Amino acid sequence: MWEQLAREICDKTLLVCRRSGDRIPYLTGRDGRFDDQTDRNISWWTNGFWAGQLWQVYAFTGDEDLRRTAVAIEEKLDRALLDDMGMDHDSGFKWLPTAGEDYLLTGSGDSRRRLLLAASNLAGRFNPAGEFIRAWNDREGKNAGWAIIDCLMNLPLLYRASDLTSDPRFAQVAARHAHTAVRHFLRPDGSCEHIVVFDPVSGKKLDTLAGQGMYAGSAWSRGQAWAIYGFTLSYLHTGDTAFLDAAKKAAAFFCGHIPASGLIPADFCQGPDCDFEDDSAAVIAVCGLLTLAEATDDGAYKTAAERLLSALVKHGRCDLTPDTDCLLTRCSVSYDAPVHDHPLIYADYFFTEAVLKLAGKGLVIW
């Protein structure tokens, strides 16, 4: 099943690549075509994922159109490296799927330099008082003490930088932030905060915010998925079992709250009268669970992952037709977003990564 689905994803990705060129998409419009963040917002956090999908499929097919387009997008993102307000905690999302995959497959010196520039900026966001990586930027410093669960997935950029330079400082920053996430983001029941606010001077924890969840203290499903995958990756990069224990705890909460349908809600705390779904949370969790299964040799995690993917296929959440640019159709940016149930590029990327992984063909980039 997974081999056939992988081929269908690859076929559609190649078709869309040739149709869309070097657009940098965030979502798919009502016309079924990608939008383009190239001139709208070159520093947007999702701008690496389409190129990452192209690289994943290139590694499977060897089609040169995919490689050329991915490189063109990577080169466009050089503008983002010069945007001081745009260089935030999401450098891993922008440059691991682009420069990271390029360097992995081609050994490009330019890609290596981009990785290290992005990693240096990310490491520079570390606040030693609270041992956290600051999230977003603002001119007045009002959110100087904000950190978010998503940042766990950007830490592999720092681990990679330490590997490339034999300089332990990058990995030390990553591990310290991950330990802060264990202490302050992971709740006793295994659910996660989205935003934690620290005093940027003293490092004291001040507050938690709802962020993209339903309310402060709820369980935003995509944040829970970031935690599963992110903690697992920090364990694999460091061998620190505190991260493995955290990943297991986050996974237990997620798997314990999968609805009978197998389709993941935008927030696990939403009521039965709310039908907001988030395919992106499902496929990010799948990637995390598959990685956790390999790290622990526990097949139950793989079984849960396959259940989530099978539900997306069974319930028609996958669009493999040639007429549209997207792969997954029912995503939610946040619980309180004005629009729900639409495609998002990062959902497509992690769907591709997950299916190729199950087919034995995926690249390990994180």
N, C-alpha and C positions, 0 to 999 in steps of 0.2 A: 504493500500500500504506500509506504513512505517513499520508496524509489519512484513510483509512478507520479506521486504528487510532486516530488522534487523536480521531475522532468517537466511537468506542466508549469510549475513556477518559473523554471528556467526559460522555457519557451516564451512565456508571457513577458518576463523581464527583458528578454532580448528584443521582442517586438516593441515594447514601450520605449526602450532605450533608443531604438532607431527612429521612433516617432517623435520623442520628446527632446532629443539632443541633450545638451548639458544644462537643462533646467535644474534648479535646486528646489525641489518641492517640499511643501509642508503638508498640504492636504490635496484632495481631489475635488474639483468643483462639480457643480450640477451637470456640466457638460461631459463629465467623466474624464476630464483631462487634469493633469497636474497643474497647480499654480507654480509660481517661480519667485523665490526669495532673493534672487541674485541682486536686484536693485532695490527691492523692498526692505530687506533686512539681512544683510550678508552675515551678521553675527548671530542669527537666531540659533537656538540650541539644537535644533533637529537637522541642521544643514549638512551633516555628514552621512546621514543614513541612506540616502538614495545611492550615493557613490559606494557605500559599504555593501549594499545589496548587489550592485554591479560587480564588485570584486568577488563577493561570495559566489555569484553565478559564473564569473570568469574562471575561477579556480576549478569549477565543475566542467565547464564547456570549452574553455580556451578561446572563446570568440573575441577577436581583437576590437570589435566595435565597443564592447563592454569596457575593455581596458582603457581605450582612448577617451571615452566619455568620463570615466571615473577620474582619470588624470586631469582632464579639463576642469572638473568640479574642484578637485584638490587645489589646483592653481588659482581658481577664483577665490578660494578661502584665504589666500594670502592677504587680501584686504582686511579680513577679520583680525588677523594677527596684529594689525596696526590700529585697531579700534580699542582704545583704552576702556571705554565703558562697556564694550561688547565682550571683552575678555573676562569671563566670569568663571564660576565653578564647573561649567559644562564643557571645558576644553577636551576632556576625554571623549565625549559624544561627538565632537566635531572632528577631531584629528586621529583618533584610533581607527574609525571605519574608513578614513580617507588615506592619510599619510601612513598610518599604521599598517593597513592592508597592502598598500603600495610597497612599502619597505619590506614587508614580509615576503612578498611574491617576486619583487624585482631587485631589491637591494638599492633602490634609488637614494643617492646621497642627499638630494633636495628633500625627499620625504623624511629622512632621518633628521635633518636640520629642523624641519617643521615640527616634528614630534618633540624635539628637545626645547624649542622655543615655547611651545604650548605648555610643556611640563614645567618649565621654569616659571612661567607666569602662574600656573596653578599652585605650585609650591609656595610662591610668594604671597598667596592669599591665606596662608596658615597663620592663625592667631595663637601664639604660644600661651597666652593667659588662660584661655579655655580649651586649648588643644583642639581647635576645629578649623575647617576651611570655610571661609566666608562664602556665602551664596552670591546674591546679586549685588550690583553696584548701585549707588545713588550719590549724587553730588554733595548732599548734606550729611552723609554718614548715618542716616536714620536707621538703616538696616545693617550697620557694621557688625552687629552681633548675631545675625541670622545665619543659621545652618540648616540644611535640608537633607532628607533621607536619600534623595536621588543621587547625591554626591558620591555615595558608595560606588556607583558604577563608573565614576570618573577616576577613581583611585588607580585602576590598572595603568593609566597613562604614567603615573609616578613610578609604579613598580617597573614598568618598561624602561623608563628613563634611567633608573638605577642599573638595570641590566645592561643598557647600552653604554653607560659611562663608567661603570664600576664605582659609582659614587653613592654611598648608602643614604645620603640625606633625603633624596626623593622618597625612597621607600619608608624611611623613618617618619616623614610627614604623613604619608598615606596611612601607616599603621596607627599612628597616634589619633588621627581623625577617626579611623574605624573603631578604635577602643572607646572614643567619646560617643560614637553612635551606639555601641553596646550599652554603655552606662546611661545615656540620656534619651535615646530614641526608642529603644526596645522596651516595651512594657512587660510586666510580669506574665501576662497571658499570651505573649508572643506577637501581639499587634504592635504597630509602629506609629510614632508621631510623624507628621510631615515636616513641620517647621519647629525648631527649637530656638528660642531667643536667649542669647547669653549677654551679659554685660561685657562689652568689648575691652574694657580696661581691667576689670578684676577676674573675668572669666566665669563669674557666678551664673548659674542657670536662672533665668528670670521668668520664662513663660513658654507655653507651647501654643501654636496657632493652627487653625484648621487647614490653611493652605488650599490645596485642591480637593480636600476631603469634605465631608458633609458638615462637620463641626469639629471644634477642638476636642480631641479625645475619641473621635470616630476612627474607623479603619479604612482609609482610602486604599482601594485595591491595587492600584498601580504602585503606590508607595510600598505596599507589602511585597509586591513582586520585586521591586528594586532591592529590598532588604534580603530576600532569599538569594538572588543572584549576586548582589554586591558582597554580602558577608562570605558567601562561598568562595568568591574570587579572592578576597583578602586572605582567607585560609589557605588557598592553593599557592598564593604568592609568598606567604610568610610561614606557613606551618603552625601558626598559633591556633590552638584548639578553642580559644575563647570565641574566635570568629566562626568556627565550625558549629559550636554549640548555639551561637546566635542564629546561624542560618537554619539549623534544625528547628529551633523554636519558632522562627518566622514561618517556616514551611508548614509546621504543624498547625499553626493558626490558619494559614491560607487553605490548606487541604481540608481542614475541619469545617470550613465555611463554604465549600464549593456547593452550589445549589444542585438539586437533583438533575436539572437540565445539563449541567456542566458548563453553562454560560456564566461568565463572571460579571457581577454588578459593578457599577462605578465606585460604590462604597459598600462595604460589607454590613454597614449599619442601616442602610436604607430600608424602608418598609416594603411589604409585599405589594403595595399599590404603586410602587415606583419601578419602572421598567428600564431605567438607564443601565446600559451595558458598557463594558469596556474590553473589546477584543485585545487591545494592546496590553492590558494587565494580564490577560490569559497567556499570551504568547511570551511575554517577558518572564512570567512565572514558569512556563514550560522550559525555557532556556536555563533558568536557575535550577529547576528540579532535575533536569537531565545532567547538569554539571554536578549537582549535589549527589546524584546517584553514582556518578563515576568516582567522586571523592570519598564516598562511604561504602561503596559496593553494596548498596541497599536498593534492590529492585523495586521497592514500593514507590520510590520517588519517580522512577521511570514510568511505572504504571499510571501514576497520577498525571504525569505529563502527557502521556498518550491519550488519556481520557479527555483532557482539556482540548487537545488538538482534534480528536475525533468529534467532539461536540461542535466545534466550529464548522467542520465539514458537514456533519449530519444536519445541522440546523441552517445551512445555507449562508453562513457568514463569510464564506470564501468566494471571491469573484475571479474566476479563472478565464473569463471570456476575453476575446481580443478587443472588445469594443471600449473598455475602460482602462485607466492606468493603474488603478489600485488593486490590492489583493484582498484585504479585509475591509468590511463595510460598516461595522457598528462599534465605533470607538467613542470615548468621552475624554475631552481634555481635562475637565474637572467636574465635580458634582454640580456646582452652581453655574456651569457654563450655559449660555442662552440656547445653544444648539447641541444636540446629542446625536449619537448613532450616525457617524460619518467616518470616512476613511482618514487615516493619519499615516504619514510615511514611516514613522518608527515602528508602528505595528507591522507594516509590511516587511521591514528589515528583520525584526525578531522572528516573525513567522518564517521567513526564508532561512534564517540561521537555524531555527529549531528543526524544520523539516529536513534540511540538508544534513544536520547533525544525526538525525535518526536514520537517514539514508547512508550514513558513513562517509559523507562528502564535505562536511562543513569545515570552514577555517576557524581556528581558535585565535581571536584577536584581542580578547580582554585579559 
